[in-house]
Amino acid sequence: MDKKLAELIGKDKVSTDIGDRLCFSKDVTPLCYKWIDLYKLPPYVSDIIASPETTEDVIKIVNFARENNKKLFIYGGGSGVVGGVIPTESGITLDMTRMSGIINLDEESLTVEVQSGIIGQNLEDFLNKKNYTLRHFPQSIRSASVGGLIATKSTGQFSTKYGGIENYVVGLEAVLPDGSLLNTGDKPRSSTGPDINNFFIGSEGVFGVITKAILKIYKMPEEVKYHCFIYSDIFRALDSIREIMQSGIKPPVIRLYNSEESRLKFEKLGFDYDGCLLILCFEGKKELVEAESSVAKKICSGMHARDIGEELGKIWFENRFDTRHILEKEEEYGGMSDAIELAASWSKIKKLYTEVEEYFKKRNITLASHFSHVYTSGVSVYNIFYLNAGDEKEAIDRFYQIWDDVMEIALKNEATISHHHGIGIIKKTRLKQELGKGMELIKKLKDNLDPENIINPEKLIEN
Ligand SMILES: Cc1cc2nc3c(=O)[nH]c(=O)nc-3n(C[C@H](O)[C@H](O)[C@H](O)COP(=O)(O)OP(=O)(O)OC[C@H]3O[C@@H](n4cnc5c(N)ncnc54)[C@H](O)[C@@H]3O)c2cc1C
């Protein structure tokens, strides 16, 4: 089988080496860490790794998979945290890492066209050399690909001003399961029916392979300024950030940590306050930064916040990619940690936060939470839990139980079960409950586009 594929796309683009097969069969889902300890080989390993370099290669691989009734799994950067790349059946994994070219920089329209396998940081480095920037800064920017960022509907640390990836995608190219090619161009907006880009943003690869994308870019900001506050009461702090957003200003970064996470994350970085840390960042033209920071400061002071200046904001920026606290727990024998990212409207968020906090408190599980993607209508809450279950199997059981329970709490509070990590294989049991009729629509689309269920089976959709 692999020989036939090699004849089609070239020998150097096909591998059955066990090292490659293992490498492209996992992502950063905590389960993958546990599998390493529990089994000699993880329960799911891809049979063949195909590494296309061009869209034409992708078309050939998709056609090959369909004609030979082989499942096809898509691997972008492997930084997903919900098992999106795990090959749940025998099949071929499409390794997109060689499709990493920059095709066109349109300096007049401020867009960049790339192959979808490019890693976010590599694109950012290219843009920075020309005094441009993407400003889509997920914490995983050094390992996530543009295709993966689109397929999971990712968001970044500067999202409050620039939005999630859906605000960046101007156009894209995708290979559909029947091997045909779709291209949506670079129009700034159109009223020609539903937005086709949106079929792929958050699609988790089930509708086809994203091969290219045209993304918005920005000029480097003239000025960047941080400002931090301490609140004794998390709900008063939440009211402040709602006021800030609803006042019409748009700081790119609004990060509000509850007192537990303020201490856990920042104590080693010099934080010695009692309370909840709020970090604000303002950027853009100098006059705009001055005006926006002055409006925000007035709102925070009016809510009895203690002004602690800019230092901790700068420290956060320097340490913004540090996730050791989660990884160290996952690596412990019997240890488990994960981040559950929910979102709700302002009128529902406090109750949701309280119920999630009570859930973990009752079970004596450490929970650290922050609010970091803020909208005029609501906010996302990022709940990190840490536990040690005593052994690896028990840790996996607790992991599934916690996810299911917290998703139930979220749904009861009319919140979303995923603000930006996606569904993968971890959350799909509860997706129908959130989407209702919408789930049927997704299924019908999938059945029509991919009747043999070749591409990314078992992802997003519960069969
Ligand atoms: C430390 C850490 C921090 C993180 N921080 C953030 C964050 O700040 N914000 C955020 O949103 N996420 C974050 N994530 C999650 C993860 O990085 C994102 O989900 C990211 O978008 C995944 O991109 P990837 O290229 O690694 O995708 P992968 O993990 O390779 O794949 C993810 C899914 O997308 C599909 N896919 C990949 N490429 C394509 C393609 N070309 N066409 C179609 N489908 C495709 C895959 O099949 C899979 O279903 C973080 C993860 C880690 C480990």
The ligand as an SDF file (V2000), in Angstrom:
LIG
                    3D

 53 58  0  0  0  0  0  0  0  0999 V2000
    0.9420   24.7390   25.5600 C   0  0  0  0  0  0  0  0  0  0  0  0
   -0.2610   24.9360   24.7020 C   0  0  0  0  0  0  0  0  0  0  0  0
   -0.8540   26.1750   24.6350 C   0  0  0  0  0  0  0  0  0  0  0  0
   -1.9720   26.3750   23.8240 C   0  0  0  0  0  0  0  0  0  0  0  0
   -2.4990   27.6250   23.7340 N   0  0  0  0  0  0  0  0  0  0  0  0
   -3.5490   27.8520   22.9180 C   0  0  0  0  0  0  0  0  0  0  0  0
   -4.0920   29.1620   22.7860 C   0  0  0  0  0  0  0  0  0  0  0  0
   -3.6010   30.1210   23.3750 O   0  0  0  0  0  0  0  0  0  0  0  0
   -5.1560   29.3220   21.9790 N   0  0  0  0  0  0  0  0  0  0  0  0
   -5.7030   28.2820   21.2850 C   0  0  0  0  0  0  0  0  0  0  0  0
   -6.6720   28.4930   20.5600 O   0  0  0  0  0  0  0  0  0  0  0  0
   -5.2100   27.0270   21.3900 N   0  0  0  0  0  0  0  0  0  0  0  0
   -4.1510   26.7910   22.1700 C   0  0  0  0  0  0  0  0  0  0  0  0
   -3.6260   25.5290   22.2780 N   0  0  0  0  0  0  0  0  0  0  0  0
   -4.2300   24.4270   21.5280 C   0  0  0  0  0  0  0  0  0  0  0  0
   -3.6080   24.1920   20.1220 C   0  0  0  0  0  0  0  0  0  0  0  0
   -2.3520   24.7710   20.0070 O   0  0  0  0  0  0  0  0  0  0  0  0
   -4.5450   24.7240   19.0680 C   0  0  0  0  0  0  0  0  0  0  0  0
   -5.7050   23.9160   19.0550 O   0  0  0  0  0  0  0  0  0  0  0  0
   -3.9510   24.7790   17.6570 C   0  0  0  0  0  0  0  0  0  0  0  0
   -4.8590   25.4570   16.8450 O   0  0  0  0  0  0  0  0  0  0  0  0
   -3.6550   23.4370   17.0470 C   0  0  0  0  0  0  0  0  0  0  0  0
   -2.8800   23.6440   15.8790 O   0  0  0  0  0  0  0  0  0  0  0  0
   -1.9720   22.4740   15.2900 P   0  0  0  0  0  0  0  0  0  0  0  0
   -1.4200   22.9210   14.0020 O   0  0  0  0  0  0  0  0  0  0  0  0
   -1.0080   22.0190   16.2960 O   0  0  0  0  0  0  0  0  0  0  0  0
   -3.1050   21.3940   15.0190 O   0  0  0  0  0  0  0  0  0  0  0  0
   -3.0780   19.8320   15.2570 P   0  0  0  0  0  0  0  0  0  0  0  0
   -2.9770   19.5200   16.6920 O   0  0  0  0  0  0  0  0  0  0  0  0
   -2.1080   19.2160   14.3470 O   0  0  0  0  0  0  0  0  0  0  0  0
   -4.5590   19.4950   14.7430 O   0  0  0  0  0  0  0  0  0  0  0  0
   -5.6890   19.9990   15.3870 C   0  0  0  0  0  0  0  0  0  0  0  0
   -6.9260   19.6350   14.5580 C   0  0  0  0  0  0  0  0  0  0  0  0
   -6.9170   20.3490   13.3260 O   0  0  0  0  0  0  0  0  0  0  0  0
   -6.9060   19.4500   12.2190 C   0  0  0  0  0  0  0  0  0  0  0  0
   -6.0360   20.0330   11.2070 N   0  0  0  0  0  0  0  0  0  0  0  0
   -4.7320   20.3720   11.3450 C   0  0  0  0  0  0  0  0  0  0  0  0
   -4.2690   20.9010   10.2080 N   0  0  0  0  0  0  0  0  0  0  0  0
   -5.2940   20.8950    9.3290 C   0  0  0  0  0  0  0  0  0  0  0  0
   -5.4340   21.2960    7.9700 C   0  0  0  0  0  0  0  0  0  0  0  0
   -4.4220   21.8110    7.2810 N   0  0  0  0  0  0  0  0  0  0  0  0
   -6.6420   21.1430    7.3780 N   0  0  0  0  0  0  0  0  0  0  0  0
   -7.6970   20.6240    8.0520 C   0  0  0  0  0  0  0  0  0  0  0  0
   -7.6130   20.2130    9.3260 N   0  0  0  0  0  0  0  0  0  0  0  0
   -6.4260   20.3480    9.9620 C   0  0  0  0  0  0  0  0  0  0  0  0
   -6.3830   18.1440   12.7920 C   0  0  0  0  0  0  0  0  0  0  0  0
   -6.7980   17.0250   12.0530 O   0  0  0  0  0  0  0  0  0  0  0  0
   -6.9800   18.1720   14.1810 C   0  0  0  0  0  0  0  0  0  0  0  0
   -8.3200   17.7550   14.1440 O   0  0  0  0  0  0  0  0  0  0  0  0
   -2.5140   25.2960   23.0880 C   0  0  0  0  0  0  0  0  0  0  0  0
   -1.9040   24.0440   23.1570 C   0  0  0  0  0  0  0  0  0  0  0  0
   -0.7860   23.8630   23.9500 C   0  0  0  0  0  0  0  0  0  0  0  0
   -0.1480   22.5150   23.9830 C   0  0  0  0  0  0  0  0  0  0  0  0
  1  2  1  0
  2  3  1  0
  2 52  2  0
  3  4  2  0
  4  5  1  0
  4 50  1  0
  5  6  2  0
  6  7  1  0
  6 13  1  0
  7  8  2  0
  7  9  1  0
  9 10  1  0
 10 11  2  0
 10 12  1  0
 12 13  2  0
 13 14  1  0
 14 15  1  0
 14 50  1  0
 15 16  1  0
 16 17  1  0
 16 18  1  0
 18 19  1  0
 18 20  1  0
 20 21  1  0
 20 22  1  0
 22 23  1  0
 23 24  1  0
 24 25  2  0
 24 26  1  0
 24 27  1  0
 27 28  1  0
 28 29  2  0
 28 30  1  0
 28 31  1  0
 31 32  1  0
 32 33  1  0
 33 34  1  0
 33 48  1  0
 34 35  1  0
 35 36  1  0
 35 46  1  0
 36 37  1  0
 36 45  1  0
 37 38  2  0
 38 39  1  0
 39 40  1  0
 39 45  2  0
 40 41  1  0
 40 42  2  0
 42 43  1  0
 43 44  2  0
 44 45  1  0
 46 47  1  0
 46 48  1  0
 48 49  1  0
 50 51  2  0
 51 52  1  0
 52 53  1  0
M  END
$$$$
